[in-house]
Amino acid sequence: MPDGSISSSKLANNAVTSAKIASLQVTTSKINNSAVTSTKLASGAVTEDKLASGSVTTSRIADEAVDFD
């Protein structure tokens, strides 16, 4: 099949799964800015070793989002 011949309107719901996506094919440049939200992340999925240095700053943290238990 030629590249681009299958559009999202031609795909059945849940037809594309992580098992069907080739390794390293989903990159930052291919993800829409609003596609990944906190409600879509699994609990514990984002860990310190997965964050780029300097990527989390005070301006990016919502008020009262951090609990100091």
Salt bridges, closest charged atoms under 4 A:
none
